[in-house]
Amino acid sequence: MNVEIAHSKNPAMGWDVDVTVTAEGKETIAGVRIDINGFTKCDEQVEPPARKWHRQMPQQGNYPGDNSVVVTATEAEGQESTSVDEWS
């Protein structure tokens, strides 16, 4: 699985977090969990399993301050891929 995480400052408050998960080879995406600063913000089962998944989450995290986004994507066969983005 290829997991891409992007963040950009939201003019109103916090950060906008953009997550894209793309399956590779014969993989399919069956679930995605997004944790921001230790709190689960998304825990979605993908039905039917997909080749690509995308979510934008506005006004997340702390500005100023330390932030982390952990994305765990689960493949239909149960294997997990995790990606982390951290910034201050």
C-alpha positions as CSV (number, residue, x, y, z in Angstrom):
1,M,0.0,0.0,0.0
2,N,1.1,3.5,-0.7
3,V,0.0,6.0,2.0
4,E,0.4,9.7,1.3
5,I,-0.2,12.3,4.1
6,A,-0.1,16.1,3.5
7,H,-0.9,18.9,5.9
8,S,-1.4,22.6,5.3
9,K,-2.1,25.5,7.6
10,N,-5.9,26.3,7.7
11,P,-6.4,30.1,7.8
12,A,-9.3,29.7,10.3
13,M,-7.7,27.3,12.8
14,G,-5.4,24.3,13.0
15,W,-4.3,22.3,10.0
16,D,-6.0,20.7,7.0
17,V,-4.9,17.0,6.7
18,D,-5.2,15.2,3.4
19,V,-4.8,11.4,3.2
20,T,-4.6,9.2,0.1
21,V,-4.2,5.4,0.2
22,T,-3.4,3.6,-3.1
23,A,-3.3,-0.2,-3.4
24,E,-0.4,-1.7,-5.2
25,G,-0.3,-4.9,-7.2
26,K,-3.2,-7.2,-6.4
27,E,-3.9,-5.4,-3.0
28,T,-7.3,-3.9,-2.2
29,I,-8.0,-1.5,0.7
30,A,-10.5,-2.9,3.3
31,G,-10.0,-0.3,6.1
32,V,-8.4,3.0,7.0
33,R,-7.7,4.4,10.5
34,I,-6.4,8.0,11.0
35,D,-5.1,9.1,14.4
36,I,-4.3,12.8,14.9
37,N,-2.3,13.7,18.0
38,G,-3.2,10.3,19.6
39,F,-7.0,10.6,18.9
40,T,-8.8,8.4,16.3
41,K,-10.4,10.8,13.9
42,C,-11.5,8.2,11.2
43,D,-11.9,4.5,11.4
44,E,-13.6,3.4,8.2
45,Q,-14.3,0.0,6.7
46,V,-14.1,0.2,2.9
47,E,-17.0,-1.8,1.4
48,P,-16.5,-3.1,-1.1
49,P,-12.7,-3.1,-0.9
50,A,-11.2,-0.4,-3.2
51,R,-8.0,0.3,-5.1
52,K,-7.8,4.0,-3.9
53,W,-9.2,5.9,-0.9
54,H,-9.0,9.6,-0.1
55,R,-10.1,11.8,2.8
56,Q,-9.7,15.6,3.6
57,M,-10.0,16.5,7.2
58,P,-10.1,20.3,7.8
59,Q,-9.1,22.1,11.0
60,Q,-7.2,19.4,12.8
61,G,-4.3,19.4,15.2
62,N,-2.6,22.3,17.0
63,Y,-1.2,25.5,15.7
64,P,1.2,26.4,17.1
65,G,2.5,23.1,18.5
66,D,3.6,19.6,17.8
67,N,1.4,17.4,15.6
68,S,1.4,13.9,14.4
69,V,-0.8,11.9,11.9
70,V,-0.7,8.1,11.9
71,V,-2.5,6.4,9.1
72,T,-3.0,2.6,9.2
73,A,-4.4,1.0,6.0
74,T,-5.6,-2.6,6.1
75,E,-5.5,-4.8,3.0
76,A,-8.4,-7.2,2.3
77,E,-6.2,-10.1,3.4
78,G,-5.6,-8.4,6.8
79,Q,-2.1,-7.0,6.3
80,E,-1.6,-3.5,7.7
81,S,0.6,-0.6,6.4
82,T,1.3,2.4,8.6
83,S,2.6,5.8,7.7
84,V,3.4,8.7,10.0
85,D,3.7,12.5,9.4
86,E,5.0,14.7,12.3
87,W,5.6,18.5,12.4
88,S,5.7,21.5,14.7
